[in-house]
Amino acid sequence: MGESSSGGTWRRAGFAGAAIGVLAAGAAAGVAVERLTVGRSVRRKARLALDSTGPYGGLRGTPGRALADDGTVLYYEVDEIDGGGEGGEGAEVPARLRRLFGRREPAPVTVVFSHGYCLNQDSWHFQRAALRGLVRTVHWDQRSHGRSGQGVTQAGPGAVPVSIDRLGRDLKAVIDAAAPEGPLVLVGHSMGGMTVMAFAEQYPELTRERVAGVAFVGTSAGKLHEVTYGLPVLGVNAVRRILPGVLRTLGAQAELVERGRRATADLFAGLVKKYSFASKDVDPAVARFAERMIESTPIDVVAAFYPAFAEHDKSASLPALRDLPVLALAGDRDLVTPSSHTEAIAALLPDAELVIVPDGGHLVMLEHPEAVTDRLADLLVRAGAGPEPTTARTEPGKS
């Protein structure tokens, strides 16, 4: 007798669980040791304490909403230039201005930050804090992430997976709403960098007319199917074959999966740390901040976005950015989008500044924030948005 469709699906899910277990082995080993020495109640109290006192992700700007071409509502916030003044944040502006740009003020420009998969606009917390009031910035949540609405075309019976080209069009909608005129510097991390590539490919004229610089942080122009995540090729290939179908199945059982995710919080935290950071001394509050962002992404969103990465290939479109100031930056121990992918981007853009941050993981902008912020300031200088810095700079890898 043939196996039922539902039975076959869940059996495949079981196989996927075994394969994913191989991927999780390194992180799980560390978690297991921790469980022998630290009680669950102690860990839970530690998380609650970090959540209540952690200062990260609390910066807010002037809110706005853009409408994507399929009707999805995209949430963004704008931080305007601060003229300074007595007391408060304005009093800090001159010192930060000198720290990043020397004695002259940066020229008018809007810096648009695009975040990565399973994150939100708060992933740029440190860069936002450093540039706040100095340069006009836009921070937005990609569709189905953060405060943006669920992708209209990803909902309902006729739902379709997200494409990177779709995200490029979303970025265009945000720019039209939040920065309809003036020069732009586009900054993208991971999926956000792919979003910038898709935008540049689909809107070449707008890119030529308005984009003054681009920063690619921990991202890839393609060949993500070759990434092994630092694990045996056999296990990775097994996961790749069955994971799309399993994610679709789990996405249809979102409530059940979310309960399961909460029940395995320790393992989840270990995985987040392993694949987000490379340093041994990452601030626990920063690690918990990243964990909160990632765990807040529903499983059906994870499932809707995942197929886009296997199809992503924008290497042929990158030469269109050849005449622009470009920053290509990655952590040297990034397991998600390895630094070799950033080197490949720089190879297609010979004038790009290539920066490989020592002891840096995938969330390098949280792990080594000053190294990333300093290089962004350099990009603004090269883009004509500010003078050549005259103060001492932070070396890559130090924060």
VENUR-V832443 format. One line per field, one symbol per residue. ss: DSSP state (H for helix, E for strand, C for the rest). psi: psi as a letter, one per 30 degrees, with the letter a starting at -180 (. if undefined). A space follows every 10 residues. Layout:
ss: ???
psi: ???
//
This chain:
ss: CCCCHHHHHH HHHHHHHHHH HHHHHHHHHH HHHHHHHCCH HHHHHHHHHH HHHCCCCCCC CEEEEEECCC CCEEEEEEEC CCCCCCCCCH HHHHHHHHHH HCCCCCCCCE EEEECCCCCC HHHHHHHHHH HCCCCEEEEE CCCCCCCCCC CHHHCCCCCC CCCHHHHHHH HHHHHHHHCC CCCEEEEEEC HHHHHHHHHH HHCHHHHHHH EEEEEEECCC CECHHHCCCC CCHHHHHHHH HHHHHHHHHH HCCHHHHHHH HHHCHHHHHH HHHHHHCCCC CCCHHHHHHH HHHHHCCCHH HHHHHHHHHH HCECCCCHHH HCCCEEEEEE ECCCCCCCHH HHHHHHHHCC CCEEEEECCC CCCHHHHCHH HHHHHHHHHH HHCCCCCCCC CCCCCCCCC
psi: klkleeeeef eeeeeeeeee eeefeeeeee eeeefffkle eeeeeeeeee effkgkgfkk ajllkljlfg fkkkklkkjl kkfaaklaee ffeeeeeeee gbflkklklk kjkkllkgaa fffgeeeeee fkfekklkkl klkglbgllk kefglaegkk lkleeeeeee eeeeeeefif lllkkkkkkc eeeeeeeeee efieeeeeef kflkkjjhak fahfffkfgg lkeeeeeeee efeeeeeeee ffheeeeeee eefheeeeee eeeegelfkf hkkeeeeeee eeeeffjlef eeeefeffee fkjgeffeff geglkkkjkl kfhjfeilff eeeeeeffif gkjkjjkkhk aehffeeiee eeeeeeeeee efgggllkkf lklkkkfk.
//
